[in-house]
Each structure stands twice: as C-alpha cells, then as structure tokens.
C-alpha cells in the first residue's frame, strides 16, 4: 500500500496530517496489518493534553494490545466516536480512519516527522524486505 505523501509518520507507526494547526492522527497500514483484527480503541478525552512521543491510548487486537504514541504535543480537539462501535474500520481503511484530532502546541513539530519515503524505508528496514 502506498503511504499518503501529505502525511507525516512516526517510528511507532502513527500518521498525522495537518489542517492549519489541527493534526489528525491515526495508525498506518503496516501497524494495522501487524496487529490483526482490531477489537477496541482506547483514546483520551477532548480537552486532554498529549505529548510528543508519549502514549495517548491503545489499540487492542485479537493478537495484542499496543500503545498509541502521539507524534506531536497539543490538546485533543476531537475523538473518532465511530471507533467505539466499529474499531475494525481501522483495518478496512487505516489511512482514512482517524483516531484523534489535536491542536498542535508547535506546528513545526510536524516537519520533524518522517515523510512517506522515509517511513517506507524505515518499514523495509524493520521487516527486512
């Protein structure tokens, strides 16, 4: 699967896309593929603070529970309520299914993340393919 070039990525397999100072965050196709069928998503509340490289929630699959790491520091402005009843949407469309939206404290943080080509190279190194 091609990774959207307007997104930025973390080494923990989250993606973020910016719209002004609001970052929309989800997990990559590689992450959902590694996890298997997602059955539950634990997220913060609107108004909660998130910190770059710190956990903000978790994704539970039939295989494991994995922490979610925020790519940026900021305040949660929205959570994807649909994931409460349909967490498997992430498996179906990982790059279209967002988990949280965050108002960035410092929009310049976006530019420090991996672009699509760097992320694809990182995944290739990690998988040895």
N, C-alpha and C positions, 0 to 999 in steps of 0.2 A: 504494500500500500504506500502510495506517495504521501509524504507529510506536507501539510499546507505551508507554503513559503512565507506567508504573512504572520505565522505563529512563531513563538519562541518556545524553547524546550529546556527541561532540567535533566540532570543525570539520574534523577529519581523517576523519570518518565511522566512528568506532568507537562501539559502545554498551557500557554497563555496567549491570548490575542487582545490587543488594546483597542479601545474605542474612547478616544480622549484620555481621561485619567482613570477610566474603568477598565480593569483587566478581567476577562472571562477565562476561567480555569477549568481544565478537565484532565483526563489521562489519555495517553497515547494508545494507538492501536497495538503497539508492542506490549504495553502494560496489560491491556485487557486480554490479549492473547495469552500472556504468561499466567494471568490469574485464572482464566477459565470463566465459567458461568458466574456472573456477579449476582449475589442474592441480597445484599444490603449495603447501603452507603451511609456512613455516619459523618455529619457535617456540623460546623459551628452555627451559631445563631446570627441573624442580621444584627449588625452593630458590634459584633466581636472583632477584636484585633487579631490579625495574623502577622507572622514574622517570616521573612525570607529564610528558607532552608529549615524551618521548624514545622512540625506536624500540625495540621489543622483538622484532621479527621482520619477516617479509614474506609477502606473498601473491603467487604467480606465476599469471598467467592466460595465455591464448593471445595476449592483446594486450600485456601489460606486467608488470613486477614492481613492486609497490607496497609501501612500508614500512607497518608497523603501528605505531601510536603508543599508548602506554599512557595511559589517561585519569587514572590515579592512581599514586601511589608505594606500593610494597609489595613483598611476596615471593610468587613463584609457588608456589601450593599444588597445582595440577593442570594438566595439558595434555590436550587432547582427542585421544587416541591414534587415534580413528577417522579423523581427518583425514589421517593418513599414507597410508591406502589409499583413502580416499574424500573428497578435498578438495572435490569438487563438491557435497557436502552443503550447503556454504555457499550455493551458487547456488540450491539447491532450497528451503532454509528459513533465510534469513540471520538472522532474529531468534530462531530456536530453536537454531541451531548455534553453540555457544560455541567459542572458541579456547583461552583460558587462564582460570584462576581465580587470583585474587590476594588475599592477606590485606593489607588496607589499613593503611598506617602511620598515616594520619589519615582516619578515616571522614568527616570534614567536607568533604574534597575532593569527595565525591560531589555535595554540594549546590551546588558552584560550576560544575557542568557544565550544558549546555543541556537543558532539558526537551523533551518531544516537540514542543510547539507552536513553541518557539524553533528547534529543529532543522529542522522542516518549513519555517519561514520562511527559514532560512539556505539550505536546498537550493533553494528557489524563487528567492532572490536569485542564487545561484550559477548556476542553469540559465536564468535569465531567464524563468521560466514563472509 
